[in-house]
């Protein structure tokens, strides 16, 4: 083999070896999904691998969403508490923020107008930072009073329309009020309940990711 042919062959082999890492480097990085919420998103009473952030991330990646989910849930938070910390809890690299607040407002019987004002400001701040928003609603039990339940439930679709946010109508769909899917308190989902929430929510988040 002549020196020229040897050098040419070596160059081809070297190029093939370098091409593989180059392809890997070209793959897009997972996008960040932040869950801004309360004890439901924090995974109260559950190990981390059974909590909503981990389970939702698994489901998103199964659907091809290429996402990393960051939990920003604080147990006991009302919409006012979420508003107070939204700027530092939702980090700058977030692509989509799922806003899942209002459950504790509901439990405390707070005025729906106050809840609406707080969520309105949260969504507006996220939009100003060019972060896409999925607004997770909830369906209050009729036992709270028909008028109150109606006004509270209307908060989420109204704000989604106003801000052009993606609406997920009911975070606890299929789980709320089902004893076998909740922990002993009857409020917080158990491992199986979280799986149902993640499976329901994931397609909406994938749509928001685009």
C-alpha positions, 0 to 999 in steps of 0.5 A: 500500500502506498503512503498516499493510500494509507493516509487516505484510508486513515483519514476516512476511518478517523472521520467515521469515528468522529462522526458518532460523537458529532451525532450525539452532540447534535441531539436536542437537550431535554426541555424543562417542564416545571410543576408550580403547585402545592402538595399534589405536585410536591408528592406529599406522602410518597417516595420521590420516584412515585411523586408526580414530577418523576412519574410525569417525566417518565410519561412525557418521555414515553410519548416522545416529549424529551422533557425533564420535569422539575418539581416546584410544589410546596405543601400548603401553598395557596395561589397567593403563596405561589404568586409570592414565589413564582419568580424564583421557583420557576427557573429561567430555563423552563420551557413549559410551566404547569400551574397547578394551584388553587386546591388549598384556596378551595379547602380554605373557602377563599373568595374565588375572585382572589384566587382568580387575581393571583392566578392571573398575575402568575400566568402573566408573569410567566408569559412575560418571561416567554414561558409557555403555561399549562393551567391545570384546573379543578372541579370543586365538589357540589357540597361546597355550594353550587354557586361557589363551585360554579364560580371557582371552576370558571376561573381556569377556562376564563384565564386560559382564554384570556392569556392563550394558555393551554388548559388542562380542565381537571388535574385530579380527573379520575382520581378525586373521590376514589378511595383506592386511588388516594391516601388515607386522608382522601385528598392526596393521590397514592402511587396509582392515583399519581400514575392516572394523573400523569397519563392524563396530563402528559399529552397536554404538556406534550402539546404545549412543548410543541 
